[in-house]
Every structure is written in C-alpha cells, then in structure tokens.
Amino acid sequence: MTCDDETCPREGDAPSPAPGPVECRETVVRFVPLQAQLIRNAEGQPVLTAAAFPKDELRGVHGKSVSVLRDAHTAAEETARRARAMNRESMWSSDPVLARGLVISMRNIRDAEGRREVCVNANPTTDENDKLGACPSHAAILRAHPPLDLAQRPEWQMLRVKLADQFTEIRHQSGNAVQVA
C-alpha cells in the first residue's frame, strides 16, 4: 500500500536507481545533527522536536525535502558515513545520533478534516544534487497536496510535532542511549 488518495501522487514511483517505491512497512532514518533538536519526554526518553523538520523542507522549497534514508536498503557503512558528515555536535563525532520511524505511521498523520498530511517518496540522489554523493536509498518526506496555507502557523507547527512523534527510536549509531541535557 502507498497512497490512498491523490494527495501523494509520487508515492508509487521508484525513480532509477531507487530499489522500489517506499513501502508502508519500511523504517526510515533521519539524522539528528544537533542536540537542540532533542528534548526529554515525560518518561525521560529523548524525542525529536519540531525543529528537526524545517517548514521549508516539508514544503519542498528549492527542491529540498525532509531527507531520510530507507533503513533496509541502505548499507550500514553508508548510513555511518552520512551520519558523521551531517553531525554538528563535537560530543557525537564518533557516534552520531539517528532517529528511526515507521513509514506507515507518517502516512497515517491526518489533519482536522481527516486528510493525509505527509507523503514519503523514493528520492534517490545523485553526485550532482547531493553534496554527500549518490544514494539510491534516499527518500523524501513532504507535505501532502494541497499544502497548508503558510499563514496557518499553528497547523504547520502541529504537523511538525506530529511528524517528530513518529520517530520513536532515537539512539546513537552504535545503539547506545542518547543523553539529553
């Protein structure tokens, strides 16, 4: 299953050299470059903040997107290489932080009217459009169509929070727990 309506027309696509369309049962990985993108929840576990999902990336401004890797289709060495390159915390330099979430939970995010809010598309990168080089297992998370009105600040913020909530596993690449101040 991918898209159940017209809000995400690209979800069934697999541009070459993608390993196929992003399936609902897949897990995607988001790099956490800054500790400021993490807080502790009521149980003391690290969780992503809305800051981990810039509005312009969700909107697809200038060809950007919320960049993720398809966990099962990405070699551990490639994930590690990219995680080190994206990391901005000196204390994490030898063990970057990754957030993992299920695609189905992202695709199930709905607005107040019950419309889908998030699309997850196969989006392989090339040497020309990615400073880290080609990555066939790259995927993009984007706001579903039609997009929210930019003036609807509370709705955009809630979407970013809802998306952050779907990344339920936040750990160092080694598997060690993340310490959040």
C-alpha positions in Angstrom: 0.0 0.0 0.0 1.1 3.5 -0.7 -1.1 6.4 -1.4 -4.9 6.0 -0.8 -5.8 9.3 -2.5 -4.5 12.0 -4.8 -2.6 13.9 -2.1 0.6 11.9 -2.7 0.8 11.1 -6.5 4.6 10.2 -6.4 4.4 7.5 -3.7 4.1 4.7 -6.1 7.1 5.9 -8.2 10.5 4.4 -8.0 12.9 6.7 -9.9 16.0 5.0 -11.1 18.1 3.8 -9.3 15.7 3.5 -6.3 15.2 -0.1 -5.0 11.4 0.5 -5.5 8.6 2.6 -4.1 8.7 3.3 -0.4 6.5 0.7 1.3 4.4 1.4 4.4 6.2 -1.4 6.4 9.6 0.3 5.9 11.6 2.2 8.5 13.3 5.4 7.6 16.3 7.0 9.3 16.7 10.8 10.0 20.0 12.2 11.1 20.0 14.3 14.3 22.8 16.8 13.8 22.2 19.0 16.8 21.3 18.2 20.4 18.9 21.2 20.3 16.6 19.0 18.1 16.1 16.7 21.1 14.2 17.0 24.4 13.1 14.5 27.0 9.5 13.3 27.2 7.6 12.7 30.4 9.2 9.2 30.7 12.7 10.7 30.3 13.2 9.3 26.8 14.8 11.5 24.1 12.3 12.7 21.5 12.7 14.9 18.4 11.4 18.5 18.5 9.6 20.2 15.6 13.0 21.9 14.9 14.1 18.6 13.3 11.6 19.2 10.5 12.0 22.7 9.0 8.9 24.0 7.3 10.7 24.8 4.1 11.9 21.2 3.8 8.3 20.0 4.3 7.1 22.4 1.7 9.8 21.3 -0.8 11.2 24.8 -1.2 14.2 25.0 -3.7 13.9 21.2 -4.3 14.6 20.4 -0.7 12.7 17.8 1.4 12.9 16.2 4.8 15.7 13.9 3.9 15.7 10.3 5.2 17.3 7.0 4.3 15.4 3.8 3.8 16.9 1.7 6.6 16.6 -1.8 5.0 18.0 -0.6 1.7 21.0 1.4 3.0 24.3 -0.3 3.9 25.4 0.4 7.5 28.6 1.9 6.2 26.7 4.4 4.1 24.4 5.4 7.0 27.5 5.8 9.2 29.3 7.9 6.6 26.4 10.2 6.1 25.6 10.4 9.8 29.2 11.6 10.5 29.0 14.2 7.7 25.7 15.6 9.0 26.6 15.6 12.7 27.2 19.1 14.2 27.9 18.0 17.8 31.5 17.5 18.8 30.5 15.1 21.6 28.8 12.9 19.0 31.6 13.0 16.5 32.5 9.3 16.9 28.9 8.1 17.5 26.3 10.2 15.7 22.6 10.2 16.6 19.9 8.6 14.4 16.1 8.7 14.6 14.1 5.9 13.1 10.4 5.8 12.3 7.8 3.7 10.5 6.6 5.0 7.2 3.0 3.8 7.9 2.8 6.0 11.0 3.9 9.0 9.0 1.4 8.3 6.2 -1.3 8.0 8.8 -0.9 11.6 10.0 -4.2 13.4 9.3 -5.4 16.9 9.6 -8.6 18.0 11.4 -10.6 17.1 8.2 -9.1 13.7 8.0 -6.8 14.4 5.0 -3.3 12.9 4.8 -0.6 15.4 5.7 2.6 13.6 4.8 4.0 11.8 1.7 7.0 9.6 1.8 8.6 9.2 -1.7 11.5 7.3 -3.1 14.0 10.1 -4.0 17.4 8.7 -5.0 20.2 11.3 -5.0 23.0 11.8 -7.5 26.5 13.1 -7.3 25.2 16.4 -8.8 22.3 17.1 -6.4 23.7 15.8 -3.1 27.0 17.1 -1.6 27.4 13.6 0.0 27.2 11.8 -3.3 24.7 9.4 -4.9 22.4 7.5 -2.7 19.8 5.2 -4.3 18.1 4.5 -1.0 17.4 8.2 -0.2 13.7 9.1 0.4 11.9 12.4 0.8 9.2 13.4 3.3 7.0 16.2 2.0 3.7 17.9 2.9 0.8 16.3 1.1 -1.1 18.2 -1.5 -2.8 20.6 -1.3 -0.3 22.1 1.2 -1.4 24.1 4.3 -1.7 27.8 3.9 1.6 29.3 5.1 -0.4 31.7 7.3 -1.7 28.8 9.4 1.2 28.8 11.8 -0.4 26.6 14.5 -1.3 23.9 11.9 2.3 23.9 10.5 3.7 23.7 14.0 1.4 20.8 14.8 2.3 19.0 11.6 6.0 19.3 12.5 5.3 18.0 16.1 3.2 15.1 14.8 6.0 14.1 12.4 8.6 14.3 15.1 6.4 11.9 17.2 6.6 9.2 14.6 10.4 8.8 15.0 10.1 6.6 18.1 13.6 5.2 18.2 16.4 7.7 18.9 19.8 6.2 19.6 23.5 6.7 18.8 24.6 4.8 15.7 26.3 2.3 18.0 22.9 1.5 19.6 23.8 3.3 22.8 21.2 5.5 24.5 21.3 9.2 23.9 21.9 11.6 26.8 19.8 14.8 26.5 20.5 17.7 28.7 
